[in-house]
Structures are given as C-alpha cells and as structure tokens.
Amino acid sequence: MEATAFVNDARVMSKGQVTIPKNVRAALGIETGDRVTFIVDGNNVRVVNSAVYALMRFQEQMGGEAEKAGLLSEEDVAEWITSSRRKENA
C-alpha cells in the first residue's frame, strides 16, 4: 500500500455512524464488506483495515519464532514445507 498523506472529515450521524470517505477507503484498501479497526490513543483515533492490522499483530507476535525453530533462510523454510507435505501424504 502506498503511503498517502491527506486530511478528510466526515459527519457523525445520530446513531454514531460515519461514512468513510472514498479516498480514505482507497488509501486503506477497504472495500465493501471489509472490517475496520479503531485504535484509540488519547484524543487520537486511527482507523485501519482490520485484515492488515491482524496480520501486522500476528507478525509482531511471531517475531523470532522462525529462528528459534532453526528456519534461518528461505531454503530452510522450503525444506520444512516439503518435509511436512511428505509426512502428511505418507
């Protein structure tokens, strides 16, 4: 996703609903049916694509696990996948 900087605003309706402006949806890669995550930090709120946010959190949580498992290169990962598939199909 390309880094984009701009300011946009939207009106809050009586039920607390806000329409996310088209250019904001495009910048975040949000399409109809997607979910968004609100991250509140003091008086600031970030709206992020939930799928992208979940992947980022997962990557943070898994940081260093490949090294612990001895997977130090792409070749190591490829060998592990091949070995796992052979065991499944045996």
Helices and strands as residue ranges (DSSP letters): H 22-28, E 36-41, E 44-49, H 50-62, H 65-68, H 74-89
